[in-house]
Amino acid sequence: MGLFSSKEEYICKCMHITEEEIVKAIKDGADTFEKVKEVTGAATKRCKGRRCRGPIENLIKENI
């Protein structure tokens, strides 16, 4: 996925964090929601994770 790809899907829409970025963080050792949040900046703005927490937790389960 390129920076301007129309197929790019944001998991955290508030911070424009993609699935690819979250999976990379998980593979680099961020194995909890809090660690992913710290590494990527996801869930740190408007909704505080109300929309993205579930998808992030699912990605953690799928990738560890």
C-alpha positions in Angstrom: 0.0 0.0 0.0 1.4 3.3 -1.0 0.9 6.6 0.9 -1.8 7.7 -1.5 -3.4 4.4 -2.2 -7.2 4.6 -2.5 -7.4 1.1 -1.0 -5.5 2.1 2.2 -7.8 1.4 5.2 -7.3 3.3 8.4 -7.9 1.3 11.6 -7.6 4.4 13.6 -9.3 7.0 11.5 -8.6 9.9 14.0 -4.8 9.5 13.7 -4.8 8.0 10.2 -3.1 4.8 11.4 -3.3 1.9 8.9 -3.6 -1.8 9.5 -0.2 -2.2 8.0 1.3 0.1 10.6 -0.5 -1.7 13.5 0.6 -5.1 12.3 4.2 -3.9 12.0 4.1 -2.6 15.6 2.7 -5.9 16.8 5.4 -7.9 14.9 8.0 -5.6 16.5 6.7 -6.5 20.0 3.7 -4.4 20.8 1.6 -7.3 22.1 -1.1 -5.3 24.0 -3.5 -2.5 23.0 -1.6 -0.1 25.3 1.7 -0.9 23.6 0.2 -0.5 20.1 -1.2 2.8 21.2 2.1 3.9 22.6 4.1 2.9 19.5 1.7 4.0 16.8 -0.3 6.9 18.4 -3.5 5.1 17.6 -6.4 5.8 20.0 -4.9 9.0 21.2 -7.2 11.6 19.8 -10.9 12.3 19.5 -12.5 8.9 20.2 -9.8 7.6 22.6 -10.1 4.2 21.0 -13.9 3.7 21.1 -13.8 2.9 17.3 -10.4 1.3 16.9 -9.8 -0.7 20.1 -11.7 -3.8 18.9 -10.0 -4.0 15.5 -6.6 -3.4 17.1 -7.2 -6.1 19.7 -8.3 -8.5 16.9 -5.1 -7.7 14.9 -3.1 -8.5 18.1 -4.8 -11.9 18.4 -4.2 -12.7 14.7 -0.6 -11.6 14.7 1.1 -12.8 17.9 
